[in-house]
Amino acid sequence: MRIAIPVANEQLSPHFGHCEKFALIDVDTTDRKILSRVDIEAPPHEPGLLPIWLAERGADLIITGGVGRRAQGLFAEQGIRVVIGAPVAVPEVLIDSYLAGELSLGANLCDH
């Protein structure tokens, strides 16, 4: 599975569409471990672009603090699950918590 996390200042970016880069992290869901991480620079912000762009890069799941309703629908169209309300933390910490079934989620930080 490939998980994408929006990143700013080496931690989860609270606003999905305005991050500096994306951490693309390949995980083994059976053994619950991280296999690899690649960071890629985010494209310029353009409504509707990121779901297709991340699908082209193999993302199966997004972990984010917040994302708008329209983007959620566009991710669903691409077959990408979205986990919303994740705290600001280093991507590996978020992934480890997610794989252990212990990721604490709060409110969607993006309400548009």
TORDO-241893 format. One record per residue (C-alpha): residue in three letters; chain; x, z, y. Coordinates in pm, 1 decimal. Example, Ala and Ser with C-alpha at 12.3 -4.5 7.8 and 13.67 -1.06 7.14 Angstrom:
TORDO-241893
<aa=ALA | ch=A | u=1230.0 | w=780.0 | v=-450.0> .
<aa=SER | ch=A | u=1367.0 | w=714.0 | v=-106.0> .
end
This chain:
TORDO-241893
<aa=MET | ch=A | u=0.0 | w=0.0 | v=0.0> .
<aa=ARG | ch=A | u=120.1 | w=-75.1 | v=351.9> .
<aa=ILE | ch=A | u=18.8 | w=170.7 | v=624.3> .
<aa=ALA | ch=A | u=51.7 | w=85.0 | v=993.2> .
<aa=ILE | ch=A | u=94.0 | w=355.2 | v=1257.0> .
<aa=PRO | ch=A | u=104.9 | w=284.1 | v=1632.9> .
<aa=VAL | ch=A | u=418.1 | w=444.2 | v=1776.1> .
<aa=ALA | ch=A | u=540.7 | w=552.6 | v=2121.1> .
<aa=ASN | ch=A | u=837.9 | w=783.2 | v=2175.4> .
<aa=GLU | ch=A | u=896.7 | w=792.0 | v=1797.0> .
<aa=GLN | ch=A | u=556.7 | w=955.3 | v=1731.9> .
<aa=LEU | ch=A | u=200.9 | w=838.4 | v=1678.6> .
<aa=SER | ch=A | u=74.3 | w=679.8 | v=1999.9> .
<aa=PRO | ch=A | u=-259.7 | w=835.7 | v=2094.4> .
<aa=HIS | ch=A | u=-396.1 | w=504.5 | v=2228.6> .
<aa=PHE | ch=A | u=-378.8 | w=240.3 | v=1959.6> .
<aa=GLY | ch=A | u=-383.0 | w=-73.2 | v=2174.6> .
<aa=HIS | ch=A | u=-107.1 | w=36.1 | v=2411.9> .
<aa=CYS | ch=A | u=169.6 | w=146.0 | v=2174.8> .
<aa=GLU | ch=A | u=534.7 | w=37.6 | v=2197.1> .
<aa=LYS | ch=A | u=565.8 | w=-60.9 | v=1833.3> .
<aa=PHE | ch=A | u=411.9 | w=-23.7 | v=1490.7> .
<aa=ALA | ch=A | u=570.3 | w=156.4 | v=1199.2> .
<aa=LEU | ch=A | u=483.5 | w=-39.0 | v=884.7> .
<aa=ILE | ch=A | u=533.1 | w=196.7 | v=595.6> .
<aa=ASP | ch=A | u=510.3 | w=91.8 | v=232.2> .
<aa=VAL | ch=A | u=397.7 | w=370.9 | v=2.3> .
<aa=ASP | ch=A | u=353.3 | w=426.4 | v=-369.2> .
<aa=THR | ch=A | u=9.2 | w=585.0 | v=-389.9> .
<aa=THR | ch=A | u=56.4 | w=682.1 | v=-755.1> .
<aa=ASP | ch=A | u=375.4 | w=879.1 | v=-695.8> .
<aa=ARG | ch=A | u=265.7 | w=968.6 | v=-341.1> .
<aa=LYS | ch=A | u=592.4 | w=872.6 | v=-178.2> .
<aa=ILE | ch=A | u=725.4 | w=651.9 | v=99.3> .
<aa=LEU | ch=A | u=912.9 | w=346.0 | v=-22.9> .
<aa=SER | ch=A | u=1022.6 | w=187.7 | v=305.3> .
<aa=ARG | ch=A | u=963.4 | w=173.0 | v=678.8> .
<aa=VAL | ch=A | u=999.2 | w=-117.2 | v=919.7> .
<aa=ASP | ch=A | u=927.3 | w=-87.0 | v=1292.4> .
<aa=ILE | ch=A | u=806.5 | w=-395.9 | v=1475.0> .
<aa=GLU | ch=A | u=748.1 | w=-439.9 | v=1845.5> .
<aa=ALA | ch=A | u=380.9 | w=-453.7 | v=1936.6> .
<aa=PRO | ch=A | u=253.6 | w=-778.2 | v=2087.4> .
<aa=PRO | ch=A | u=121.6 | w=-773.3 | v=2444.7> .
<aa=HIS | ch=A | u=-219.7 | w=-604.2 | v=2459.5> .
<aa=GLU | ch=A | u=-498.1 | w=-854.3 | v=2407.1> .
<aa=PRO | ch=A | u=-845.5 | w=-750.4 | v=2289.7> .
<aa=GLY | ch=A | u=-908.6 | w=-850.1 | v=1928.7> .
<aa=LEU | ch=A | u=-549.3 | w=-953.0 | v=1851.5> .
<aa=LEU | ch=A | u=-414.4 | w=-649.3 | v=1662.8> .
<aa=PRO | ch=A | u=-645.1 | w=-659.2 | v=1357.4> .
<aa=ILE | ch=A | u=-540.7 | w=-1016.1 | v=1275.4> .
<aa=TRP | ch=A | u=-176.6 | w=-952.7 | v=1370.0> .
<aa=LEU | ch=A | u=-152.8 | w=-644.7 | v=1145.1> .
<aa=ALA | ch=A | u=-337.0 | w=-819.0 | v=859.6> .
<aa=GLU | ch=A | u=-77.8 | w=-1098.4 | v=877.8> .
<aa=ARG | ch=A | u=189.2 | w=-829.4 | v=833.0> .
<aa=GLY | ch=A | u=23.6 | w=-691.0 | v=521.7> .
<aa=ALA | ch=A | u=-138.9 | w=-374.3 | v=656.7> .
<aa=ASP | ch=A | u=-394.9 | w=-216.5 | v=422.8> .
<aa=LEU | ch=A | u=-458.4 | w=98.3 | v=625.5> .
<aa=ILE | ch=A | u=-416.6 | w=212.1 | v=986.1> .
<aa=ILE | ch=A | u=-359.4 | w=576.4 | v=1079.9> .
<aa=THR | ch=A | u=-432.6 | w=631.7 | v=1447.5> .
<aa=GLY | ch=A | u=-540.9 | w=887.8 | v=1701.9> .
<aa=GLY | ch=A | u=-805.9 | w=662.4 | v=1845.1> .
<aa=VAL | ch=A | u=-937.7 | w=308.8 | v=1835.9> .
<aa=GLY | ch=A | u=-1243.6 | w=146.1 | v=1989.6> .
<aa=ARG | ch=A | u=-1558.2 | w=53.4 | v=1797.3> .
<aa=ARG | ch=A | u=-1504.8 | w=-320.5 | v=1835.5> .
<aa=ALA | ch=A | u=-1152.4 | w=-295.3 | v=1693.2> .
<aa=GLN | ch=A | u=-1283.0 | w=-87.2 | v=1402.3> .
<aa=GLY | ch=A | u=-1521.9 | w=-369.0 | v=1315.0> .
<aa=LEU | ch=A | u=-1246.7 | w=-629.4 | v=1344.4> .
<aa=PHE | ch=A | u=-1022.3 | w=-425.9 | v=1113.7> .
<aa=ALA | ch=A | u=-1306.2 | w=-403.1 | v=860.5> .
<aa=GLU | ch=A | u=-1340.8 | w=-783.8 | v=874.0> .
<aa=GLN | ch=A | u=-970.5 | w=-806.7 | v=782.4> .
<aa=GLY | ch=A | u=-1014.5 | w=-562.6 | v=492.7> .
<aa=ILE | ch=A | u=-807.1 | w=-293.8 | v=666.5> .
<aa=ARG | ch=A | u=-923.2 | w=70.0 | v=645.0> .
<aa=VAL | ch=A | u=-885.3 | w=282.8 | v=956.9> .
<aa=VAL | ch=A | u=-819.0 | w=657.1 | v=961.6> .
<aa=ILE | ch=A | u=-906.9 | w=791.1 | v=1308.1> .
<aa=GLY | ch=A | u=-828.4 | w=1120.6 | v=1478.4> .
<aa=ALA | ch=A | u=-473.4 | w=1172.9 | v=1350.6> .
<aa=PRO | ch=A | u=-254.6 | w=1410.9 | v=1552.9> .
<aa=VAL | ch=A | u=55.1 | w=1305.4 | v=1746.0> .
<aa=ALA | ch=A | u=339.8 | w=1341.7 | v=1495.1> .
<aa=VAL | ch=A | u=628.7 | w=1151.5 | v=1339.0> .
<aa=PRO | ch=A | u=493.5 | w=872.0 | v=1113.5> .
<aa=GLU | ch=A | u=653.7 | w=1008.6 | v=795.8> .
<aa=VAL | ch=A | u=486.3 | w=1346.6 | v=848.5> .
<aa=LEU | ch=A | u=149.2 | w=1174.5 | v=888.7> .
<aa=ILE | ch=A | u=204.5 | w=963.8 | v=576.1> .
<aa=ASP | ch=A | u=312.4 | w=1261.9 | v=365.2> .
<aa=SER | ch=A | u=3.7 | w=1454.8 | v=478.6> .
<aa=TYR | ch=A | u=-221.9 | w=1155.2 | v=411.1> .
<aa=LEU | ch=A | u=-81.6 | w=1099.7 | v=61.6> .
<aa=ALA | ch=A | u=-123.6 | w=1470.4 | v=-18.0> .
<aa=GLY | ch=A | u=-486.0 | w=1458.1 | v=101.0> .
<aa=GLU | ch=A | u=-404.7 | w=1706.8 | v=376.3> .
<aa=LEU | ch=A | u=-412.4 | w=1497.8 | v=694.8> .
<aa=SER | ch=A | u=-608.2 | w=1694.4 | v=955.7> .
<aa=LEU | ch=A | u=-823.7 | w=1466.9 | v=1167.7> .
<aa=GLY | ch=A | u=-976.7 | w=1536.0 | v=1505.7> .
<aa=ALA | ch=A | u=-1194.0 | w=1335.8 | v=1740.7> .
<aa=ASN | ch=A | u=-1146.9 | w=966.3 | v=1811.1> .
<aa=LEU | ch=A | u=-919.0 | w=963.1 | v=2117.0> .
<aa=CYS | ch=A | u=-1049.6 | w=623.2 | v=2224.9> .
<aa=ASP | ch=A | u=-1414.8 | w=596.7 | v=2321.9> .
<aa=HIS | ch=A | u=-1458.4 | w=231.2 | v=2417.8> .
end
